[in-house]
Amino acid sequence: MEEVKAPISLEEFKKKRNAMKPVIKDIKPSTLDKVAVWITNHVGSMGFFMIIFIWTAGWLGWNMFAPKAARFDPYPAFVLWLFISNMIQLFLLPLIMIGQNVQSRHADLRAEADLKINTKAEFEIETILSHLEYQNKIMIEILQDIEKKT
């Protein structure tokens, strides 16, 4: 039979087991980071897309099909709206990317914390298994002693 060594004691286990501190609370996002995340959450939504789409379609439709006297932005001026919408896109793209970077840093920290927790859980499981293996060895020895006596 294979020799099973005694597992570590509960005191040794407690010494090796360090308490986890929450990492997400350590992050102090700046005001600009908060604004970028807010923009990312709101601009990167179907609601915002629908507002821009309906606004653009309405603007274009009104200025193409309304009576000429009621058109407030006849054909050549619509090019200005396209230029403005392109400028909005050019400004929003970096802001959305900044917001995604901030969210990515949070996700990386959560993943790192998960790895630490999983590593601790693995250590705890190994300790429990070693205790169970040791108890199993002792029980087998006790059973063998009882069999010898009978």
C-alpha positions as a Markdown table, in Angstrom:
| # | Residue | x | y | z |
|---|---|---|---|---|
| 1 | Met | 0.0 | 0.0 | 0.0 |
| 2 | Glu | 1.2 | 3.5 | -0.9 |
| 3 | Glu | 2.4 | 5.7 | 2.0 |
| 4 | Val | 0.1 | 8.7 | 2.7 |
| 5 | Lys | 1.7 | 11.5 | 4.5 |
| 6 | Ala | -0.2 | 13.5 | 7.1 |
| 7 | Pro | -1.9 | 16.6 | 5.7 |
| 8 | Ile | -1.1 | 20.1 | 6.8 |
| 9 | Ser | -2.7 | 21.2 | 10.0 |
| 10 | Leu | -5.6 | 23.7 | 10.2 |
| 11 | Glu | -3.3 | 26.3 | 11.6 |
| 12 | Glu | -0.8 | 25.9 | 8.8 |
| 13 | Phe | -3.7 | 26.1 | 6.3 |
| 14 | Lys | -5.0 | 29.3 | 7.8 |
| 15 | Lys | -1.5 | 30.9 | 7.7 |
| 16 | Lys | -1.2 | 30.0 | 3.9 |
| 17 | Arg | -4.7 | 31.3 | 3.2 |
| 18 | Asn | -4.6 | 35.1 | 2.7 |
| 19 | Ala | -7.8 | 37.1 | 2.7 |
| 20 | Met | -8.8 | 38.5 | -0.6 |
| 21 | Lys | -9.3 | 42.3 | -0.9 |
| 22 | Pro | -11.8 | 43.7 | -3.4 |
| 23 | Val | -9.8 | 45.0 | -6.3 |
| 24 | Ile | -12.6 | 46.8 | -8.1 |
| 25 | Lys | -13.1 | 49.3 | -5.2 |
| 26 | Asp | -9.4 | 50.3 | -5.6 |
| 27 | Ile | -10.2 | 51.9 | -9.0 |
| 28 | Lys | -11.0 | 55.6 | -8.7 |
| 29 | Pro | -12.2 | 56.6 | -12.2 |
| 30 | Ser | -11.7 | 60.2 | -13.1 |
| 31 | Thr | -14.6 | 62.5 | -14.0 |
| 32 | Leu | -13.6 | 62.2 | -17.7 |
| 33 | Asp | -13.6 | 58.4 | -17.4 |
| 34 | Lys | -17.1 | 58.5 | -15.9 |
| 35 | Val | -18.3 | 60.8 | -18.8 |
| 36 | Ala | -16.7 | 58.4 | -21.4 |
| 37 | Val | -18.4 | 55.4 | -19.8 |
| 38 | Trp | -21.7 | 57.2 | -19.7 |
| 39 | Ile | -21.4 | 58.2 | -23.4 |
| 40 | Thr | -20.4 | 54.6 | -24.2 |
| 41 | Asn | -23.4 | 53.2 | -22.4 |
| 42 | His | -25.9 | 55.6 | -23.9 |
| 43 | Val | -24.5 | 56.3 | -27.4 |
| 44 | Gly | -23.7 | 52.7 | -28.0 |
| 45 | Ser | -27.4 | 51.7 | -27.7 |
| 46 | Met | -30.2 | 50.9 | -30.2 |
| 47 | Gly | -32.2 | 53.7 | -28.7 |
| 48 | Phe | -29.6 | 56.3 | -29.6 |
| 49 | Phe | -29.2 | 54.8 | -33.1 |
| 50 | Met | -33.0 | 55.0 | -33.7 |
| 51 | Ile | -33.1 | 58.6 | -32.6 |
| 52 | Ile | -30.3 | 59.6 | -35.0 |
| 53 | Phe | -31.8 | 57.4 | -37.8 |
| 54 | Ile | -35.3 | 58.9 | -37.4 |
| 55 | Trp | -33.9 | 62.4 | -37.1 |
| 56 | Thr | -31.8 | 62.0 | -40.3 |
| 57 | Ala | -34.6 | 60.3 | -42.2 |
| 58 | Gly | -37.1 | 63.0 | -41.1 |
| 59 | Trp | -34.7 | 65.8 | -42.0 |
| 60 | Leu | -34.0 | 64.4 | -45.4 |
| 61 | Gly | -37.6 | 63.4 | -46.1 |
| 62 | Trp | -39.0 | 66.8 | -45.1 |
| 63 | Asn | -36.4 | 68.7 | -47.1 |
| 64 | Met | -37.0 | 66.5 | -50.2 |
| 65 | Phe | -40.8 | 66.0 | -50.2 |
| 66 | Ala | -42.3 | 68.9 | -48.3 |
| 67 | Pro | -43.7 | 71.9 | -50.3 |
| 68 | Lys | -40.9 | 74.1 | -51.4 |
| 69 | Ala | -42.0 | 77.0 | -49.2 |
| 70 | Ala | -42.0 | 74.7 | -46.1 |
| 71 | Arg | -38.5 | 73.3 | -46.6 |
| 72 | Phe | -36.2 | 74.8 | -44.1 |
| 73 | Asp | -33.0 | 73.2 | -45.5 |
| 74 | Pro | -33.2 | 72.8 | -49.3 |
| 75 | Tyr | -30.9 | 70.4 | -51.1 |
| 76 | Pro | -27.4 | 71.9 | -50.9 |
| 77 | Ala | -27.8 | 72.6 | -47.2 |
| 78 | Phe | -28.4 | 68.9 | -46.4 |
| 79 | Val | -24.7 | 68.4 | -47.3 |
| 80 | Leu | -24.0 | 70.6 | -44.2 |
| 81 | Trp | -26.1 | 68.1 | -42.1 |
| 82 | Leu | -24.1 | 65.2 | -43.5 |
| 83 | Phe | -20.9 | 67.1 | -42.6 |
| 84 | Ile | -22.1 | 67.7 | -39.0 |
| 85 | Ser | -23.2 | 64.1 | -38.6 |
| 86 | Asn | -19.7 | 63.0 | -39.8 |
| 87 | Met | -18.1 | 65.3 | -37.3 |
| 88 | Ile | -20.4 | 63.9 | -34.5 |
| 89 | Gln | -19.2 | 60.4 | -35.5 |
| 90 | Leu | -15.6 | 61.5 | -35.5 |
| 91 | Phe | -15.9 | 62.9 | -32.0 |
| 92 | Leu | -18.0 | 60.0 | -30.6 |
| 93 | Leu | -15.7 | 57.2 | -31.9 |
| 94 | Pro | -12.7 | 58.1 | -29.6 |
| 95 | Leu | -15.0 | 58.7 | -26.7 |
| 96 | Ile | -16.7 | 55.3 | -27.1 |
| 97 | Met | -13.2 | 53.7 | -27.4 |
| 98 | Ile | -12.1 | 55.5 | -24.2 |
| 99 | Gly | -15.2 | 54.2 | -22.4 |
| 100 | Gln | -14.5 | 50.7 | -23.7 |
| 101 | Asn | -11.0 | 50.9 | -22.4 |
| 102 | Val | -12.1 | 51.9 | -19.0 |
| 103 | Gln | -14.6 | 49.0 | -19.0 |
| 104 | Ser | -11.9 | 46.7 | -20.2 |
| 105 | Arg | -9.6 | 47.7 | -17.3 |
| 106 | His | -12.4 | 46.8 | -14.9 |
| 107 | Ala | -13.0 | 43.5 | -16.7 |
| 108 | Asp | -9.2 | 42.7 | -16.5 |
| 109 | Leu | -9.2 | 43.4 | -12.7 |
| 110 | Arg | -12.2 | 41.2 | -12.2 |
| 111 | Ala | -10.6 | 38.4 | -14.2 |
| 112 | Glu | -7.4 | 38.8 | -12.1 |
| 113 | Ala | -9.5 | 38.6 | -8.9 |
| 114 | Asp | -11.3 | 35.5 | -10.3 |
| 115 | Leu | -7.9 | 33.9 | -11.0 |
| 116 | Lys | -6.7 | 34.5 | -7.4 |
| 117 | Ile | -10.0 | 33.1 | -6.0 |
| 118 | Asn | -9.7 | 30.1 | -8.2 |
| 119 | Thr | -6.1 | 29.5 | -7.2 |
| 120 | Lys | -7.2 | 29.7 | -3.5 |
| 121 | Ala | -10.1 | 27.4 | -4.1 |
| 122 | Glu | -7.7 | 24.9 | -5.8 |
| 123 | Phe | -5.4 | 25.0 | -2.7 |
| 124 | Glu | -8.4 | 24.5 | -0.4 |
| 125 | Ile | -9.7 | 21.6 | -2.5 |
| 126 | Glu | -6.2 | 20.0 | -2.5 |
| 127 | Thr | -6.0 | 20.4 | 1.3 |
| 128 | Ile | -9.5 | 18.8 | 1.7 |
| 129 | Leu | -8.6 | 16.0 | -0.6 |
| 130 | Ser | -5.3 | 15.3 | 1.3 |
| 131 | His | -7.3 | 15.3 | 4.6 |
| 132 | Leu | -9.8 | 12.9 | 3.1 |
| 133 | Glu | -7.0 | 10.6 | 1.8 |
| 134 | Tyr | -5.4 | 10.7 | 5.2 |
| 135 | Gln | -8.7 | 9.8 | 6.9 |
| 136 | Asn | -9.2 | 7.0 | 4.4 |
| 137 | Lys | -5.8 | 5.6 | 5.2 |
| 138 | Ile | -6.5 | 5.7 | 9.0 |
| 139 | Met | -9.9 | 4.0 | 8.5 |
| 140 | Ile | -8.3 | 1.2 | 6.4 |
| 141 | Glu | -5.7 | 0.7 | 9.1 |
| 142 | Ile | -8.4 | 0.6 | 11.8 |
| 143 | Leu | -10.4 | -1.9 | 9.7 |
| 144 | Gln | -7.3 | -4.1 | 9.1 |
| 145 | Asp | -6.5 | -4.1 | 12.9 |
| 146 | Ile | -10.1 | -5.1 | 13.6 |
| 147 | Glu | -9.9 | -8.0 | 11.0 |
| 148 | Lys | -6.6 | -9.2 | 12.6 |
| 149 | Lys | -8.2 | -9.3 | 16.1 |
| 150 | Thr | -11.2 | -11.3 | 14.9 |
